[in-house]
């Protein structure tokens, strides 16, 4: 294994880079818009519904990698602020599905543009070749982790 060029371990580098990218996206979402009531943590819920609207709370929490209780608090807050709404699940009357409201969809469109702007910034910062290599490397890490989790969770 090669010696790292930074005194920080890789997980700390990834977390720090993620935090910097997330902060830039959040700043883009809030810039000059009527979203002053949002906190960075709200992105954990909003991002999941931008990718697939109408998820259950448990699905959102699992995808965001946070506890159901934490996601529930975020959803409660976002619902009170008018970004989300709970609707009955047509397949299970006991369950609720969470959907973006009109305000939530407006926020999601702006967030999507903020993400695109950050992607452009990263490509400019790293150069297109290094940017694409970074994406391939991250996808490789994710694919391997997914396979490892599936093998670990498979019945013996």
C-alpha positions as CSV (number, residue, x, y, z in Angstrom):
1,X,0.0,0.0,0.0
2,X,1.4,3.4,-0.9
3,X,2.0,6.1,1.7
4,X,-0.7,8.7,1.8
5,X,0.3,12.3,0.7
6,X,-1.9,13.8,3.5
7,X,-1.7,13.2,7.2
8,X,-5.5,12.7,7.2
9,X,-6.9,9.2,6.6
10,X,-9.0,8.7,3.4
11,X,-12.3,8.7,5.3
12,X,-11.5,12.2,6.8
13,X,-10.5,13.5,3.3
14,X,-13.8,12.1,1.8
15,X,-15.8,13.6,4.7
16,X,-14.1,17.0,4.5
17,X,-14.5,17.1,0.7
18,X,-18.2,16.1,1.0
19,X,-18.8,18.8,3.6
20,X,-17.2,21.4,1.3
21,X,-19.3,20.3,-1.7
22,X,-22.5,20.2,0.4
23,X,-21.8,23.6,1.8
24,X,-21.4,25.0,-1.7
25,X,-24.6,23.4,-2.8
26,X,-26.5,24.7,0.2
27,X,-25.2,28.2,-0.4
28,X,-26.4,27.9,-4.0
29,X,-29.9,26.9,-2.9
30,X,-30.2,29.7,-0.4
31,X,-28.6,32.5,-2.5
32,X,-31.1,35.3,-2.9
33,X,-34.1,33.0,-2.6
34,X,-37.0,32.4,-0.2
35,X,-35.4,29.4,1.5
36,X,-34.0,31.1,4.6
37,X,-35.9,28.6,6.8
38,X,-33.8,25.6,5.6
39,X,-30.8,24.1,7.4
40,X,-28.1,22.0,5.7
41,X,-29.4,18.9,7.4
42,X,-32.7,19.3,5.5
43,X,-30.8,18.2,2.4
44,X,-30.8,14.7,3.7
45,X,-34.6,14.5,3.2
46,X,-35.0,16.9,0.2
47,X,-32.3,15.1,-1.9
48,X,-34.0,11.7,-1.5
49,X,-37.3,13.0,-2.7
50,X,-35.8,14.9,-5.6
51,X,-34.4,11.6,-6.8
52,X,-37.6,9.7,-6.2
53,X,-40.7,11.4,-4.8
54,X,-43.2,9.5,-2.7
55,X,-40.9,7.4,-0.6
56,X,-41.6,6.0,2.9
57,X,-39.8,7.5,5.8
58,X,-37.8,4.2,6.3
59,X,-36.7,4.3,2.7
60,X,-35.6,7.9,3.0
61,X,-33.6,7.2,6.1
62,X,-31.9,4.1,4.7
63,X,-30.9,6.0,1.5
64,X,-29.6,9.0,3.4
65,X,-27.7,6.7,5.9
66,X,-29.4,8.2,9.0
67,X,-31.7,6.8,11.6
68,X,-35.5,6.7,11.0
69,X,-35.9,9.0,14.1
70,X,-33.5,11.6,12.6
71,X,-35.3,11.5,9.2
72,X,-38.6,11.7,11.0
73,X,-37.6,14.9,12.7
74,X,-36.4,16.4,9.4
75,X,-39.6,15.4,7.6
76,X,-41.7,16.8,10.4
77,X,-39.8,20.1,10.2
78,X,-40.0,20.3,6.4
79,X,-43.7,19.4,6.4
80,X,-44.3,22.3,8.9
81,X,-42.4,24.6,6.6
82,X,-44.4,23.6,3.6
83,X,-41.8,21.7,1.6
84,X,-43.2,18.2,2.1
85,X,-46.5,16.5,2.7
86,X,-47.5,13.0,3.9
87,X,-50.0,11.1,1.9
88,X,-51.6,7.6,2.5
89,X,-49.7,4.8,0.7
90,X,-52.2,3.3,-1.8
91,X,-50.7,-0.1,-1.2
92,X,-50.7,-0.1,2.6
93,X,-53.3,2.1,4.4
94,X,-51.2,2.0,7.6
95,X,-48.2,3.6,5.9
96,X,-47.6,7.1,4.6
97,X,-45.6,8.3,1.6
98,X,-43.7,11.6,1.6
99,X,-44.0,13.9,-1.3
100,X,-42.6,17.3,-2.3
101,X,-45.1,20.1,-2.3
102,X,-45.1,22.9,-4.9
103,X,-42.6,24.8,-2.7
104,X,-40.6,21.6,-2.3
105,X,-40.5,21.1,-6.1
106,X,-39.3,24.7,-6.6
107,X,-36.6,24.1,-4.1
108,X,-35.6,20.8,-5.7
109,X,-35.3,22.5,-9.1
110,X,-33.0,25.2,-7.6
111,X,-31.0,22.5,-5.8
112,X,-30.6,20.6,-9.0
113,X,-29.1,23.7,-10.6
114,X,-26.8,24.3,-7.6
115,X,-25.6,20.7,-7.9
116,X,-24.9,21.2,-11.6
117,X,-23.0,24.4,-10.8
118,X,-20.9,22.5,-8.2
119,X,-20.2,19.7,-10.7
120,X,-19.0,22.3,-13.2
121,X,-16.8,23.9,-10.5
122,X,-15.2,20.6,-9.7
123,X,-14.5,19.8,-13.3
124,X,-12.9,23.2,-13.7
125,X,-10.9,22.8,-10.4
126,X,-9.6,19.3,-11.2
127,X,-9.6,19.4,-15.0
128,X,-12.0,17.2,-16.9
129,X,-9.8,14.1,-16.9
130,X,-9.2,14.1,-13.2
131,X,-12.8,15.0,-12.5
132,X,-14.0,12.0,-14.5
133,X,-11.4,9.8,-12.8
134,X,-12.6,10.9,-9.4
135,X,-16.2,10.0,-10.4
136,X,-15.1,6.6,-11.6
137,X,-13.1,6.0,-8.4
138,X,-16.1,6.9,-6.2
139,X,-18.4,4.7,-8.3
140,X,-16.0,1.9,-7.9
141,X,-16.0,2.3,-4.1
142,X,-19.8,2.4,-4.0
143,X,-20.2,-0.6,-6.2
144,X,-17.8,-2.7,-4.1
145,X,-19.5,-1.6,-0.8
146,X,-22.8,-2.5,-2.3
147,X,-21.6,-6.0,-3.3
148,X,-20.0,-6.5,0.1
149,X,-23.2,-5.5,1.9
150,X,-25.3,-7.8,-0.3
151,X,-23.0,-10.7,0.4
152,X,-23.0,-9.9,4.2
153,X,-26.8,-9.7,4.3
154,X,-27.4,-12.8,2.1
155,X,-28.9,-15.8,3.9
156,X,-26.3,-18.4,4.6
